[in-house]
Amino acid sequence: MRAEGIYPIVREGYRTAKDQQAILDERIQRYLDEGYLERGAVGAAKEWVAVPGTSEHQLGMAVDINADQSRSANDDVYAWLAENAYRYGFILRYPKGREQVTGTEYEPWHYRYVGMEAAKEIYQSQICLEEYMENH
Ligand SMILES: [Zn+2]
């Protein structure tokens, strides 16, 4: 990617359950501050933040990759990753148009390691991990 003049950074890698809870709590608080009632705030937060024990970051197999903003744009990083990450065994974990299958909003920065073989098939078939798992 750097050879093509695009500069990525890993914004998130491994996260503990405690880290994950803190992120969820912070998001819930933000909704409460906006005037949501407790149940609504928790529900809204969970649409965006994984509950501890369910985040791929806690598994240690996922990374969030963004641009080094002083040198590149996020969209350039995301475009490069979408075309090339499979060569290194990584897949776009939550693709656009698969929200109903993955249960998660489109996240162009979130990549998961699945190994070279699975990554290549998932990329070439343009499917998501859930669909791949159904066939294997
Ligand atoms: Zn992520």
Residues whose N, C-alpha, C, O or C-beta is under 5 A from the ligand:
A	BS01	ZN	V63 D64 H110
